[in-house]
Amino acid sequence: MKLINKTTGIVEFDGPAAQFPGIDVYQHDEVNAEFELICTAEEQRTSLRDEITVNAGDSESLLGTATDGMHILLYQVAKLSAQLSTAESLAQVRAAAAELNTLLAGFVAKVDSQEVKLPYQTKGVGIVMQDIESRATAVNQLIAEAS
């Protein structure tokens, strides 16, 4: 991480982000300097993850929420699948979808109105799908090698 004083051109700090004392150390009341903070991609990612931990929850609570959501969806999709597999009419298909539709309708409305914003929407679906594919493949490779 580098902190550059754009007013003087001096590099005020050059070192690991963990040792950065904060920009306030370099600012003074009698001098109105402009600074530029340059971080590596890894430092930016670490900083963002730290902010997420402070503002949205630690990794364990985020994992818990994601797991809860996955369990709800898995159970509801399993029920839907079981009911659809025996449906013989459009009315039975609609009846099968009713519970899941009721469960998700409020959530869909909030996302559509942008009251709720999903991270994948900001990241981009393509990037998220690429992450899923590469992580799944990497984990599979490790499992295959261990077998």
Buried (B, 14 or more C-beta within 10 A) or exposed (E): BBBBBEEEEEEBBEEEBEEBEEEEEBEEEEEEEEBEBEBEEEBEEBBEEEEBEEEEEEEEEEEEEEEEEEEEEEEBEEEBEEBEEEBEEEEEBEEBBEEBEEEBEEEEEEBEEEEEEEEEEEEEEEEBEEEEEEEEEEEEEEEEEEE
